[in-house]
Amino acid sequence: MIFGITGNYKKENIKGVLNDFIAFLKEDKIDFIIEKKLYSLSKIPLSKKNVDMKAGILKKSDIIISLGGDGTFLNTANLVGDRGIPILGVNLGNLGFLSEVGPEEINNFIFDILNDKFKVRDLCLIGARNPKKKTAYGLNEVVIDKCNSIRMIETEVYYNDEKVVRFVADGIIVSTPTGSTGYSLSAGGAIITPSSKVFIITPICPHTLNLRPIIVPDDGKIYIRTRSEGKIRQTFDGYNADYFDSPADFHLFKAEHTIKVVKKLKRTYFQTLNKKLLWGVDKRKYQNSK
């Protein structure tokens, strides 16, 4: 098995983590390829076969290790695209909801992987075709919102050719189950388990008391039309922003490919919610115990 190593070389603690990890891989004679920008941080000499650009990592790796936070993981997923290479996230950030292990766990988990003691989960992607007929994909969400203006935008939403709602707001989020703990959650959306076959449509700051997020099956087509004049923005996972003149039309759908994520055998989604988001923690319990 060959591990491809990529990540955010700007992370404050990545140099120490990277060098410890490379030393471990070399000592145990585990095959790996490292991205050139990360190699520049390494104190350990490597042969040419161990150093490659991202394109080489995508061609040769059996599993890609993403060193960083959630943003780094999303960027890695975008690079992997439809190649079907499983990704293991190593959290060097604050939350690391998408990362499976921390730096202190990575060495032992590599042995688990080599002994086939791991699982791979498929995460769905949402695709969107913009007014210029260009299609892109997001693991977390697609956001369509106002751009460079304090004015809200008027938006219409259709599902399978049926009008759902028309409203005025700062924008709209269409999230996958993976993204339900991201921007959608901040905007009042529900938490959805990863295996759920749904999308969450969440308005951003709607100017009404009568509008709430709605959950729809992911096998249908979502059509969004902005009606207000002016500039609007479409963004995938916080990256790859494109700008358009409104009125504009967007067609959203479930992608045919998935992103494969390496997970521990015995770790569950609800354990991750409790650990990373402190889900269900009652502060009153701790206050009363003092």
C-alpha positions in Angstrom: 0.0 0.0 0.0 1.2 3.5 -0.9 0.2 6.5 1.1 0.1 9.9 -0.5 0.7 12.8 1.9 -0.7 16.3 1.2 -1.8 19.1 3.5 -1.7 22.7 4.5 2.0 23.7 4.7 1.1 27.0 6.4 -0.2 25.3 9.6 1.8 26.4 12.6 2.4 22.9 13.9 2.7 21.0 10.6 6.5 20.9 10.5 6.9 18.9 13.7 4.0 16.6 12.9 5.3 16.0 9.4 8.8 15.1 10.4 7.7 12.8 13.1 5.3 11.1 10.7 8.0 10.7 7.9 10.5 9.3 10.4 7.9 6.7 11.5 7.1 5.7 7.9 10.7 5.3 6.9 11.6 3.3 10.1 8.8 0.8 9.4 9.5 0.8 5.6 6.0 2.0 4.7 5.7 3.3 1.1 4.6 6.9 0.7 4.7 9.9 -1.6 4.8 13.4 -0.3 3.8 16.6 -2.0 6.7 18.9 -2.9 5.6 21.9 -0.8 5.4 19.6 2.3 8.8 18.1 1.4 10.3 21.5 1.7 9.5 21.4 5.4 11.1 18.0 5.9 14.4 17.6 7.7 14.6 14.0 6.7 16.3 13.3 3.3 14.1 11.4 0.9 14.7 9.7 -2.5 13.1 11.1 -5.6 10.4 8.4 -5.7 9.1 9.8 -2.4 8.6 13.3 -3.7 6.0 14.2 -6.2 3.5 16.8 -7.3 -0.2 16.5 -6.5 -0.8 14.9 -9.9 1.7 12.1 -9.1 0.0 11.5 -5.7 -3.3 11.2 -7.4 -2.0 8.6 -9.8 0.0 6.4 -7.4 -1.6 6.6 -4.0 -3.9 3.9 -2.5 -4.9 6.3 0.4 -4.3 10.0 0.6 -3.5 11.5 4.0 -4.6 15.1 4.4 -2.8 17.0 7.1 -4.7 20.1 8.3 -8.2 21.2 9.3 -11.6 20.9 7.7 -10.7 23.4 5.0 -7.6 21.3 4.0 -9.8 18.2 3.9 -12.3 19.9 1.6 -9.5 21.1 -0.7 -8.1 17.5 -0.8 -11.5 16.1 -1.7 -11.8 18.7 -4.5 -8.4 17.5 -5.9 -9.4 13.8 -5.6 -12.6 14.5 -7.5 -14.0 11.3 -9.1 -10.9 9.2 -8.8 -12.2 7.2 -5.8 -9.1 7.4 -3.7 -9.9 7.2 0.0 -8.9 10.1 2.1 -7.7 10.0 5.7 -7.9 13.4 7.5 -5.4 14.2 10.3 -6.6 17.2 12.3 -4.0 20.0 12.8 -6.7 22.7 13.2 -9.3 23.7 15.8 -12.4 21.6 15.0 -11.4 19.0 12.5 -14.9 17.5 12.2 -14.0 15.8 8.9 -10.7 14.5 10.2 -10.6 11.0 11.7 -7.5 11.2 13.8 -5.1 13.6 15.5 -1.3 13.7 15.3 -1.0 11.5 18.4 -3.2 8.8 16.8 -1.9 8.6 13.3 1.0 6.1 13.7 -1.2 3.5 15.4 -4.0 4.0 12.9 -1.6 3.4 10.0 -0.8 0.0 11.4 -4.6 -0.6 11.7 -5.0 0.3 8.0 -2.1 -2.0 7.0 -3.8 -4.8 8.9 -7.2 -4.0 7.2 -8.7 -2.8 10.5 -10.5 0.2 9.1 -13.6 1.2 7.1 -14.3 3.4 4.2 -17.4 5.6 4.1 -18.9 7.1 0.9 -19.9 10.7 1.2 -22.2 12.2 -1.4 -21.4 15.4 -3.4 -23.8 18.1 -4.6 -23.3 19.3 -8.2 -24.5 22.6 -9.6 -24.7 23.9 -13.1 -24.4 27.7 -13.3 -25.8 30.1 -15.9 -22.6 29.7 -18.0 -23.4 25.9 -18.2 -20.3 25.1 -16.1 -20.7 22.3 -13.5 -18.8 22.0 -10.2 -19.2 20.0 -7.0 -19.2 20.5 -3.3 -18.8 18.0 -0.4 -20.3 20.3 2.1 -22.6 22.7 0.3 -23.4 25.1 -2.6 -24.1 28.7 -1.5 -25.7 31.3 -3.7 -25.7 34.7 -2.0 -25.5 38.5 -2.5 -22.2 40.0 -3.6 -20.7 43.4 -2.6 -24.0 44.8 -1.6 -26.0 45.2 1.7 -29.3 44.6 -0.2 -30.9 41.2 0.0 -31.8 39.2 -3.0 -35.2 37.7 -4.1 -34.9 34.0 -4.7 -37.2 31.3 -6.0 -36.7 27.6 -5.3 -38.2 24.7 -7.3 -37.9 20.9 -6.6 -38.6 18.5 -9.5 -40.3 21.4 -11.4 -42.6 22.2 -8.5 -42.3 25.7 -6.9 -41.3 25.3 -3.3 -41.0 28.9 -2.1 -40.1 32.5 -3.0 -38.4 34.7 -0.5 -36.1 37.6 0.2 -32.8 36.9 2.1 -29.0 37.3 2.0 -28.9 34.0 0.0 -29.4 30.3 0.2 -27.4 27.2 1.2 -28.0 23.8 -0.3 -26.2 21.3 1.9 -25.3 17.6 1.8 -25.5 15.5 5.0 -21.8 16.0 5.5 -22.2 19.8 5.3 -25.1 19.8 7.7 -22.6 20.5 10.6 -21.1 23.4 8.7 -22.5 26.6 7.3 -26.0 25.2 7.2 -25.9 24.5 11.0 -24.8 28.1 11.6 -27.8 29.3 9.6 -30.3 27.2 11.6 -30.3 23.9 9.5 -30.7 20.4 11.0 -27.9 17.9 11.7 -28.2 15.0 9.2 -26.5 11.7 9.5 -24.0 11.0 6.6 -26.0 8.0 5.3 -29.2 10.0 4.8 -30.1 10.4 1.2 -31.2 14.0 1.4 -30.2 17.6 0.8 -30.9 20.5 3.2 -32.2 23.8 1.7 -31.5 26.6 4.2 -32.2 30.3 3.6 -29.6 32.8 4.9 -31.2 35.5 7.1 -34.6 35.5 5.4 -36.7 38.6 5.9 -39.7 36.7 7.2 -40.9 34.8 10.3 -42.6 32.1 8.2 -39.6 30.4 6.5 -37.5 27.5 7.8 -35.0 25.1 6.3 -36.5 22.2 4.4 -35.1 18.7 3.8 -35.7 17.0 0.4 -34.7 13.6 -1.1 -31.3 13.8 -3.0 -32.6 12.0 -6.0 -34.6 15.0 -7.2 -33.5 18.1 -9.0 -33.3 21.5 -7.3 -33.7 24.7 -9.4 -32.8 28.1 -8.0 -33.6 31.4 -9.7 -32.4 34.7 -8.4 -34.8 37.5 -9.5 -33.2 40.7 -8.1 -30.9 42.7 -10.3 -27.3 43.0 -9.4 -24.2 40.8 -8.7 -24.5 37.4 -7.0 -22.0 34.8 -6.0 -21.9 31.0 -6.1 -19.5 29.2 -3.8 -18.6 25.5 -3.2 -17.3 24.5 0.2 -16.0 28.0 0.9 -13.8 27.8 -2.3 -14.2 28.3 -6.0 -16.4 31.4 -6.0 -17.9 32.5 -9.3 -19.8 35.7 -9.9 -22.9 36.3 -12.1 -25.3 39.0 -13.1 -28.8 38.4 -11.6 -31.4 37.3 -12.6 -29.7 33.9 -12.9 -30.6 30.2 -12.9 -28.8 27.4 -11.1 -29.5 23.6 -11.5 -28.5 21.5 -8.5 -28.3 17.7 -8.3 -26.6 14.7 -6.6 -23.2 13.9 -8.2 -22.7 10.4 -9.7 -19.4 10.0 -7.9 -18.7 10.1 -4.1 -15.8 11.0 -1.9 -14.4 8.0 0.1 -13.3 8.7 3.6 -11.2 6.4 5.8 -12.7 5.9 9.3 -11.9 3.9 12.4 -13.8 0.6 12.7 -15.5 1.4 16.1 -16.0 5.2 15.9 -19.5 6.3 15.2 -21.0 9.5 13.9 -22.7 10.3 17.2 -19.4 9.9 19.0 -17.9 12.4 16.7 -20.8 14.9 17.3 -20.3 14.6 21.0 -16.5 15.0 20.8 -16.1 17.7 18.2 -19.3 19.8 18.6 -20.1 19.0 22.3 -23.5 17.9 21.1 -25.9 17.4 24.0 -23.6 18.8 26.6 -25.6 20.5 29.4 -23.6 23.3 30.9 -26.0 23.5 33.9 -24.8 20.0 35.0 -21.2 21.3 35.4 -22.3 24.6 37.0 -24.4 22.8 39.6 -21.6 20.3 40.5 -19.2 23.1 41.5 
